[in-house]
Amino acid sequence: MKKQFGGLTVIVLAFFLFFNGSVNAQSEVHVYTLTTWKMTVPEDGSNKELNQLFKEWSDKITKKNDKILSEKVLRHQSGSDSRDWLIITEYANWDDINAADKIQVKLIDKAWPNKDDRRKYFKTFRKYSVFHSDEIMNEIPSLTK
């Protein structure tokens, strides 16, 4: 009986999520990218430099991209792995993710018109990066506070 109850719970939850997702697809529901970075400070780096790299990206790219509605950058504060940085970026719809990517390419060329400067920026950033993952999420308005 316990297994049946657990299975039934999973089916009901799956139905709820599917139904809610179907309703969301028909209404104006924002989508989000969630990027998780594992960052570390190497011997030839500093927290100050890492923060400056994120700030430079935000100022030159994120804040100038009109397809990005909002962005939150969260840095690990407490727990077992202090390397976590999460970036939650909000878009009006799925198509705006692709549009924002195209705009980003142009903004990168404009921010660092000299290829050597651009390579230097990304090389410096990569020395801090251990790993990253990207996910695309949609909100569930009925569960939003």
C-alpha positions, 0 to 999 in steps of 0.5 A: 500500500505504501508503494501505491501511495508513493506512486500515486503521489508522483503521478498527481505531482507530474499531472500538476506540473504538466497541466501547469506547464500547459497553462503557462505556455498559453500565457505570458510567462517569463523564462529564466536561464540559470547558470551555475559557476564553480569559481576558485581564486588561483594563486595569481588571482584575487577576490577583488579581480574576480568581482571586477571581472563580473562587474565589467561583464555586467556593465558592458554586456548584461546591462546593455542587453535590452532582451534581459529583463533582470539578472541576479548574481548570487554568491555562496555565503554559507555551507560546504562549497564556497565556490558557487556563483549562481546567475539567474537571468530573466527574459520575457519569452523563449525567443528573447533568449536567442535574441539576447545571445545575438545581441551579446555577441555584438556587445562583446565585439563593442566592449572589447573591439581589440581581439587581444583585449577580448582574449585577455578578458576571457583568459583572465576569467577562465583562470577562476572558472572550474566548471559551469552549467546552464539550464533554462527554466520557466516560472510557475505563477501559481507558486510565486509569492 
